[in-house]
Amino acid sequence: MTWDFRWRPFIAELAASYDEIGRELGIPVIPAGLVYRDCNLAPPHGETPFWLTASPEHPEGDLHENEKGTAVNTYATFAMLTGRNPLGRNFAAPGQTNDATLLRYFSDMAWAEVSPRLR
């Protein structure tokens, strides 16, 4: 599931469509877009909305995820595919410079959306 954009907020409709398609096909939907929404509603350190897609060229939010959004995607995908809480575990990846506190925040936010979807 993707996320909505600063110029077009549509997460409610988007999430409903992804979930409908997932039910129809009998496949799980990784709720990354809902985790982004949750992170926008309860951001740490006074971050502004769309901080998971912001770039130096577009600090108010962009189309694609930044390194923070990529960490969210990683945790949501891991949790959905394994059924395990990632517990903020650090991971090695090019460009991964998020600190342990932020990684735990992302992990907790992802688990909160994923865990109710596990069968």
C-alpha positions in Angstrom: 0.0 0.0 0.0 1.4 3.3 -1.0 0.9 6.6 0.9 -0.9 9.8 0.0 0.8 12.9 -1.2 0.8 16.5 0.2 -0.9 17.7 -2.9 -3.5 14.9 -2.9 -4.6 13.4 0.4 -6.4 10.2 -0.3 -5.3 7.6 2.2 -8.8 6.5 3.3 -9.9 5.7 -0.2 -6.5 4.3 -1.1 -6.4 2.0 1.9 -10.0 0.8 1.3 -9.1 0.0 -2.4 -5.9 -1.9 -1.5 -7.8 -3.9 1.2 -10.6 -4.7 -1.2 -8.2 -6.0 -3.8 -6.3 -8.0 -1.1 -9.5 -9.7 0.0 -10.5 -10.4 -3.6 -7.1 -12.0 -4.3 -6.7 -13.6 -0.9 -3.4 -11.9 -0.3 -2.1 -9.8 2.6 -1.7 -6.0 2.1 1.3 -4.4 3.7 -0.2 -1.2 5.2 2.8 1.1 4.7 0.5 4.0 3.7 -1.4 3.7 7.0 1.9 3.7 8.9 2.9 6.9 7.1 -0.5 8.4 8.1 0.1 7.4 11.7 3.6 8.9 11.7 2.2 12.1 10.3 -0.4 12.2 13.0 2.1 11.5 15.8 5.5 12.6 14.6 8.6 12.7 16.8 10.8 15.7 17.3 8.2 18.2 15.9 8.5 16.8 12.3 6.1 18.3 9.8 3.5 16.4 7.8 4.9 14.3 4.9 8.3 14.1 6.6 8.7 10.5 5.4 8.8 11.7 1.8 10.4 15.1 2.2 13.6 15.8 0.2 16.0 18.7 0.2 14.4 20.0 -3.0 10.9 19.5 -1.6 11.0 19.8 2.2 7.2 20.0 2.4 6.9 16.4 1.0 7.7 14.6 -2.2 6.4 11.7 -4.3 8.9 9.0 -3.1 10.0 8.0 0.3 13.2 9.3 1.9 15.5 7.2 4.1 13.1 7.5 7.0 10.2 6.3 4.8 12.3 3.5 3.5 12.9 2.3 7.1 9.1 2.4 7.7 8.6 0.3 4.5 11.2 -2.2 5.7 9.7 -2.7 9.1 6.1 -3.0 7.7 7.2 -5.5 5.1 9.2 -7.6 7.5 6.4 -7.6 10.1 3.8 -8.6 7.6 5.9 -11.3 5.9 7.2 -12.9 9.1 4.5 -12.1 11.6 7.2 -10.9 14.0 7.6 -7.6 15.7 10.9 -6.1 14.4 11.4 -4.4 17.8 13.5 -1.6 16.2 16.3 -3.9 15.2 18.9 -2.0 13.3 19.7 -3.1 9.7 22.5 -2.4 7.3 21.6 -0.8 4.1 23.1 1.9 1.9 22.0 5.3 3.2 20.6 3.9 6.5 21.6 6.5 9.0 18.5 6.6 11.2 19.4 6.4 14.9 18.2 3.6 17.3 15.4 5.8 18.8 13.9 6.7 15.4 14.2 3.1 14.2 12.3 1.9 17.3 9.6 4.5 16.7 9.2 3.4 13.1 9.2 -0.3 14.1 6.5 0.4 16.8 4.4 2.4 14.4 4.6 -0.4 11.7 3.8 -3.1 14.2 0.8 -1.2 15.4 -0.7 -1.3 11.9 0.5 -4.8 10.9 -0.2 -6.9 14.0 -4.0 -6.6 13.7 -3.8 -7.8 10.1 -2.0 -11.0 11.0 -4.1 -14.2 10.9 
